[in-house]
Amino acid sequence: MNKVASDSYSLYEQFVPREKHLQSKLETFTIEGYDSLFRHFLARMRRKSKGIANLR
């Protein structure tokens, strides 16, 4: 992997070399959209807990 794309959070500058770091919303916009869809569909697979009222 040649480049690392992230938002402009200042902490990334300490861990990622400047020449490999892309700070731009253009690079992260698509990834965040896919992550949102992934979380949406995974939430439907989560086991529903049973409340105390339903155990009687």
Gaussian input, Z-matrix of N, CA and C with variables (Angstrom, degrees):
# hf/3-21g

backbone

0 1
 N
 C     1     B1
 C     2     B2     1     A1
 N     3     B3     2     A2     1     D1
 C     4     B4     3     A3     2     D2
 C     5     B5     4     A4     3     D3
 N     6     B6     5     A5     4     D4
 C     7     B7     6     A6     5     D5
 C     8     B8     7     A7     6     D6
 N     9     B9     8     A8     7     D7
 C    10    B10     9     A9     8     D8
 C    11    B11    10    A10     9     D9
 N    12    B12    11    A11    10    D10
 C    13    B13    12    A12    11    D11
 C    14    B14    13    A13    12    D12
 N    15    B15    14    A14    13    D13
 C    16    B16    15    A15    14    D14
 C    17    B17    16    A16    15    D15
 N    18    B18    17    A17    16    D16
 C    19    B19    18    A18    17    D17
 C    20    B20    19    A19    18    D18
 N    21    B21    20    A20    19    D19
 C    22    B22    21    A21    20    D20
 C    23    B23    22    A22    21    D21
 N    24    B24    23    A23    22    D22
 C    25    B25    24    A24    23    D23
 C    26    B26    25    A25    24    D24
 N    27    B27    26    A26    25    D25
 C    28    B28    27    A27    26    D26
 C    29    B29    28    A28    27    D27
 N    30    B30    29    A29    28    D28
 C    31    B31    30    A30    29    D29
 C    32    B32    31    A31    30    D30
 N    33    B33    32    A32    31    D31
 C    34    B34    33    A33    32    D32
 C    35    B35    34    A34    33    D33
 N    36    B36    35    A35    34    D34
 C    37    B37    36    A36    35    D35
 C    38    B38    37    A37    36    D36
 N    39    B39    38    A38    37    D37
 C    40    B40    39    A39    38    D38
 C    41    B41    40    A40    39    D39
 N    42    B42    41    A41    40    D40
 C    43    B43    42    A42    41    D41
 C    44    B44    43    A43    42    D42
 N    45    B45    44    A44    43    D43
 C    46    B46    45    A45    44    D44
 C    47    B47    46    A46    45    D45
 N    48    B48    47    A47    46    D46
 C    49    B49    48    A48    47    D47
 C    50    B50    49    A49    48    D48
 N    51    B51    50    A50    49    D49
 C    52    B52    51    A51    50    D50
 C    53    B53    52    A52    51    D51
 N    54    B54    53    A53    52    D52
 C    55    B55    54    A54    53    D53
 C    56    B56    55    A55    54    D54
 N    57    B57    56    A56    55    D55
 C    58    B58    57    A57    56    D56
 C    59    B59    58    A58    57    D57
 N    60    B60    59    A59    58    D58
 C    61    B61    60    A60    59    D59
 C    62    B62    61    A61    60    D60
 N    63    B63    62    A62    61    D61
 C    64    B64    63    A63    62    D62
 C    65    B65    64    A64    63    D63
 N    66    B66    65    A65    64    D64
 C    67    B67    66    A66    65    D65
 C    68    B68    67    A67    66    D66
 N    69    B69    68    A68    67    D67
 C    70    B70    69    A69    68    D68
 C    71    B71    70    A70    69    D69
 N    72    B72    71    A71    70    D70
 C    73    B73    72    A72    71    D71
 C    74    B74    73    A73    72    D72
 N    75    B75    74    A74    73    D73
 C    76    B76    75    A75    74    D74
 C    77    B77    76    A76    75    D75
 N    78    B78    77    A77    76    D76
 C    79    B79    78    A78    77    D77
 C    80    B80    79    A79    78    D78
 N    81    B81    80    A80    79    D79
 C    82    B82    81    A81    80    D80
 C    83    B83    82    A82    81    D81
 N    84    B84    83    A83    82    D82
 C    85    B85    84    A84    83    D83
 C    86    B86    85    A85    84    D84
 N    87    B87    86    A86    85    D85
 C    88    B88    87    A87    86    D86
 C    89    B89    88    A88    87    D87
 N    90    B90    89    A89    88    D88
 C    91    B91    90    A90    89    D89
 C    92    B92    91    A91    90    D90
 N    93    B93    92    A92    91    D91
 C    94    B94    93    A93    92    D92
 C    95    B95    94    A94    93    D93
 N    96    B96    95    A95    94    D94
 C    97    B97    96    A96    95    D95
 C    98    B98    97    A97    96    D96
 N    99    B99    98    A98    97    D97
 C   100   B100    99    A99    98    D98
 C   101   B101   100   A100    99    D99
 N   102   B102   101   A101   100   D100
 C   103   B103   102   A102   101   D101
 C   104   B104   103   A103   102   D102
 N   105   B105   104   A104   103   D103
 C   106   B106   105   A105   104   D104
 C   107   B107   106   A106   105   D105
 N   108   B108   107   A107   106   D106
 C   109   B109   108   A108   107   D107
 C   110   B110   109   A109   108   D108
 N   111   B111   110   A110   109   D109
 C   112   B112   111   A111   110   D110
 C   113   B113   112   A112   111   D111
 N   114   B114   113   A113   112   D112
 C   115   B115   114   A114   113   D113
 C   116   B116   115   A115   114   D114
 N   117   B117   116   A116   115   D115
 C   118   B118   117   A117   116   D116
 C   119   B119   118   A118   117   D117
 N   120   B120   119   A119   118   D118
 C   121   B121   120   A120   119   D119
 C   122   B122   121   A121   120   D120
 N   123   B123   122   A122   121   D121
 C   124   B124   123   A123   122   D122
 C   125   B125   124   A124   123   D123
 N   126   B126   125   A125   124   D124
 C   127   B127   126   A126   125   D125
 C   128   B128   127   A127   126   D126
 N   129   B129   128   A128   127   D127
 C   130   B130   129   A129   128   D128
 C   131   B131   130   A130   129   D129
 N   132   B132   131   A131   130   D130
 C   133   B133   132   A132   131   D131
 C   134   B134   133   A133   132   D132
 N   135   B135   134   A134   133   D133
 C   136   B136   135   A135   134   D134
 C   137   B137   136   A136   135   D135
 N   138   B138   137   A137   136   D136
 C   139   B139   138   A138   137   D137
 C   140   B140   139   A139   138   D138
 N   141   B141   140   A140   139   D139
 C   142   B142   141   A141   140   D140
 C   143   B143   142   A142   141   D141
 N   144   B144   143   A143   142   D142
 C   145   B145   144   A144   143   D143
 C   146   B146   145   A145   144   D144
 N   147   B147   146   A146   145   D145
 C   148   B148   147   A147   146   D146
 C   149   B149   148   A148   147   D147
 N   150   B150   149   A149   148   D148
 C   151   B151   150   A150   149   D149
 C   152   B152   151   A151   150   D150
 N   153   B153   152   A152   151   D151
 C   154   B154   153   A153   152   D152
 C   155   B155   154   A154   153   D153
 N   156   B156   155   A155   154   D154
 C   157   B157   156   A156   155   D155
 C   158   B158   157   A157   156   D156
 N   159   B159   158   A158   157   D157
 C   160   B160   159   A159   158   D158
 C   161   B161   160   A160   159   D159
 N   162   B162   161   A161   160   D160
 C   163   B163   162   A162   161   D161
 C   164   B164   163   A163   162   D162
 N   165   B165   164   A164   163   D163
 C   166   B166   165   A165   164   D164
 C   167   B167   166   A166   165   D165

   B1=1.4459
   B2=1.5336
   B3=1.2866
   B4=1.4578
   B5=1.5161
   B6=1.3218
   B7=1.4602
   B8=1.5236
   B9=1.3153
   B10=1.4600
   B11=1.5191
   B12=1.3266
   B13=1.4576
   B14=1.5227
   B15=1.3144
   B16=1.4605
   B17=1.5209
   B18=1.3327
   B19=1.4548
   B20=1.5320
   B21=1.2891
   B22=1.4641
   B23=1.5270
   B24=1.3080
   B25=1.4614
   B26=1.5247
   B27=1.3136
   B28=1.4635
   B29=1.5251
   B30=1.3061
   B31=1.4665
   B32=1.5264
   B33=1.3224
   B34=1.4649
   B35=1.5310
   B36=1.3093
   B37=1.4652
   B38=1.5290
   B39=1.3164
   B40=1.4595
   B41=1.5267
   B42=1.3269
   B43=1.4592
   B44=1.5220
   B45=1.3061
   B46=1.4654
   B47=1.5278
   B48=1.3297
   B49=1.4720
   B50=1.5326
   B51=1.3074
   B52=1.4680
   B53=1.5346
   B54=1.3226
   B55=1.4711
   B56=1.5319
   B57=1.3246
   B58=1.4665
   B59=1.5240
   B60=1.3147
   B61=1.4556
   B62=1.5211
   B63=1.3228
   B64=1.4631
   B65=1.5208
   B66=1.3146
   B67=1.4594
   B68=1.5139
   B69=1.3291
   B70=1.4510
   B71=1.5225
   B72=1.3094
   B73=1.4594
   B74=1.5281
   B75=1.3016
   B76=1.4641
   B77=1.5192
   B78=1.3319
   B79=1.4583
   B80=1.5243
   B81=1.3343
   B82=1.4740
   B83=1.5212
   B84=1.3213
   B85=1.4554
   B86=1.5313
   B87=1.3228
   B88=1.4630
   B89=1.5197
   B90=1.3129
   B91=1.4639
   B92=1.5224
   B93=1.3346
   B94=1.4544
   B95=1.5251
   B96=1.3216
   B97=1.4627
   B98=1.5165
   B99=1.3288
   B100=1.4596
   B101=1.5222
   B102=1.3297
   B103=1.4674
   B104=1.5205
   B105=1.3120
   B106=1.4545
   B107=1.5275
   B108=1.3225
   B109=1.4704
   B110=1.5307
   B111=1.3090
   B112=1.4625
   B113=1.5287
   B114=1.3309
   B115=1.4708
   B116=1.5236
   B117=1.3248
   B118=1.4605
   B119=1.5260
   B120=1.3249
   B121=1.4563
   B122=1.5261
   B123=1.3194
   B124=1.4669
   B125=1.5198
   B126=1.3057
   B127=1.4614
   B128=1.5277
   B129=1.3099
   B130=1.4628
   B131=1.5198
   B132=1.3292
   B133=1.4693
   B134=1.5223
   B135=1.3158
   B136=1.4566
   B137=1.5332
   B138=1.3085
   B139=1.4584
   B140=1.5190
   B141=1.3066
   B142=1.4482
   B143=1.5291
   B144=1.3003
   B145=1.4652
   B146=1.5197
   B147=1.3176
   B148=1.4539
   B149=1.5179
   B150=1.2999
   B151=1.4571
   B152=1.5241
   B153=1.2928
   B154=1.4674
   B155=1.5219
   B156=1.3165
   B157=1.4583
   B158=1.5318
   B159=1.3026
   B160=1.4600
   B161=1.5244
   B162=1.3212
   B163=1.4630
   B164=1.5181
   B165=1.3011
   B166=1.4805
   B167=1.4944
   A1=108.82
   A2=116.07
   A3=120.01
   A4=114.42
   A5=117.33
   A6=121.42
   A7=110.44
   A8=115.37
   A9=122.35
   A10=107.01
   A11=117.39
   A12=121.91
   A13=108.94
   A14=116.39
   A15=121.01
   A16=108.84
   A17=115.04
   A18=118.79
   A19=108.25
   A20=118.36
   A21=120.81
   A22=112.60
   A23=117.17
   A24=121.66
   A25=108.54
   A26=117.70
   A27=121.59
   A28=113.91
   A29=118.91
   A30=121.90
   A31=112.22
   A32=118.07
   A33=121.03
   A34=112.12
   A35=116.83
   A36=120.51
   A37=112.17
   A38=117.12
   A39=121.06
   A40=112.39
   A41=117.85
   A42=121.50
   A43=115.05
   A44=117.28
   A45=121.21
   A46=108.10
   A47=117.43
   A48=119.32
   A49=111.26
   A50=115.40
   A51=121.56
   A52=112.84
   A53=117.46
   A54=120.32
   A55=113.10
   A56=117.74
   A57=120.86
   A58=113.06
   A59=117.83
   A60=121.63
   A61=112.10
   A62=116.43
   A63=122.66
   A64=107.92
   A65=116.89
   A66=120.80
   A67=108.82
   A68=114.84
   A69=118.26
   A70=109.77
   A71=115.83
   A72=120.24
   A73=110.67
   A74=117.26
   A75=121.50
   A76=110.84
   A77=117.18
   A78=121.77
   A79=112.78
   A80=118.11
   A81=120.80
   A82=113.55
   A83=118.29
   A84=122.10
   A85=112.51
   A86=117.86
   A87=122.20
   A88=111.26
   A89=117.50
   A90=121.25
   A91=110.60
   A92=117.89
   A93=121.24
   A94=110.96
   A95=117.29
   A96=120.87
   A97=111.82
   A98=116.80
   A99=120.58
   A100=111.27
   A101=116.77
   A102=120.38
   A103=110.95
   A104=116.76
   A105=120.92
   A106=111.09
   A107=116.59
   A108=119.93
   A109=111.11
   A110=116.43
   A111=121.75
   A112=110.54
   A113=117.21
   A114=120.82
   A115=111.27
   A116=117.04
   A117=121.28
   A118=111.50
   A119=117.10
   A120=120.03
   A121=112.09
   A122=118.12
   A123=120.05
   A124=111.68
   A125=117.75
   A126=121.11
   A127=110.65
   A128=118.25
   A129=121.01
   A130=112.30
   A131=117.19
   A132=120.67
   A133=112.96
   A134=116.78
   A135=121.62
   A136=110.31
   A137=116.36
   A138=120.56
   A139=109.66
   A140=115.79
   A141=120.90
   A142=108.86
   A143=116.01
   A144=119.41
   A145=109.68
   A146=115.49
   A147=120.72
   A148=109.18
   A149=116.30
   A150=120.91
   A151=111.04
   A152=116.76
   A153=121.84
   A154=110.69
   A155=118.19
   A156=121.78
   A157=111.30
   A158=118.50
   A159=121.88
   A160=113.06
   A161=118.34
   A162=121.38
   A163=112.82
   A164=118.64
   A165=121.75
   A166=112.72
   D1=126.65
   D2=-174.55
   D3=-91.26
   D4=-34.67
   D5=-174.93
   D6=-128.19
   D7=154.81
   D8=175.25
   D9=-121.00
   D10=122.32
   D11=179.86
   D12=-102.73
   D13=134.23
   D14=178.16
   D15=-153.64
   D16=173.65
   D17=173.93
   D18=-77.70
   D19=-172.91
   D20=-173.56
   D21=-93.06
   D22=36.74
   D23=176.24
   D24=-70.40
   D25=127.70
   D26=-170.51
   D27=-67.34
   D28=-22.46
   D29=-178.38
   D30=-65.63
   D31=-28.42
   D32=-179.42
   D33=-62.73
   D34=-29.13
   D35=-178.36
   D36=-62.71
   D37=-25.94
   D38=-179.73
   D39=-76.93
   D40=-26.33
   D41=-172.97
   D42=-108.72
   D43=-24.15
   D44=-177.24
   D45=-112.00
   D46=128.32
   D47=178.21
   D48=-60.05
   D49=144.03
   D50=-175.16
   D51=-58.67
   D52=-35.49
   D53=-178.00
   D54=-72.92
   D55=-17.79
   D56=179.21
   D57=-103.96
   D58=-2.19
   D59=-172.19
   D60=-101.77
   D61=124.18
   D62=174.30
   D63=-108.74
   D64=117.15
   D65=177.72
   D66=-107.71
   D67=99.09
   D68=-178.16
   D69=-163.11
   D70=143.17
   D71=176.11
   D72=-71.41
   D73=-25.01
   D74=179.53
   D75=-60.41
   D76=-38.01
   D77=-178.33
   D78=-79.16
   D79=-29.55
   D80=-174.37
   D81=-98.69
   D82=-11.25
   D83=-175.32
   D84=-59.38
   D85=-48.10
   D86=-178.11
   D87=-67.00
   D88=-42.28
   D89=-179.76
   D90=-62.93
   D91=-43.03
   D92=178.79
   D93=-63.76
   D94=-35.46
   D95=177.83
   D96=-65.39
   D97=-42.96
   D98=177.86
   D99=-66.51
   D100=-39.24
   D101=177.93
   D102=-62.46
   D103=-38.29
   D104=178.69
   D105=-63.90
   D106=-44.55
   D107=177.83
   D108=-63.89
   D109=-40.98
   D110=179.81
   D111=-61.27
   D112=-46.31
   D113=178.06
   D114=-63.12
   D115=-37.50
   D116=179.89
   D117=-61.19
   D118=-46.77
   D119=-177.43
   D120=-76.99
   D121=-31.56
   D122=176.44
   D123=-68.01
   D124=-32.31
   D125=-179.86
   D126=-62.59
   D127=-29.36
   D128=180.00
   D129=-74.13
   D130=-21.62
   D131=179.80
   D132=-86.94
   D133=-10.30
   D134=-177.74
   D135=-64.36
   D136=140.28
   D137=179.54
   D138=-70.82
   D139=134.10
   D140=179.68
   D141=-84.38
   D142=129.03
   D143=179.80
   D144=-78.13
   D145=153.64
   D146=178.68
   D147=-98.93
   D148=130.06
   D149=178.23
   D150=-76.95
   D151=166.73
   D152=-179.63
   D153=-62.45
   D154=-36.46
   D155=-179.77
   D156=-63.83
   D157=-30.81
   D158=-178.44
   D159=-82.14
   D160=-13.27
   D161=-178.34
   D162=-81.26
   D163=-14.68
   D164=-178.56
   D165=-78.85

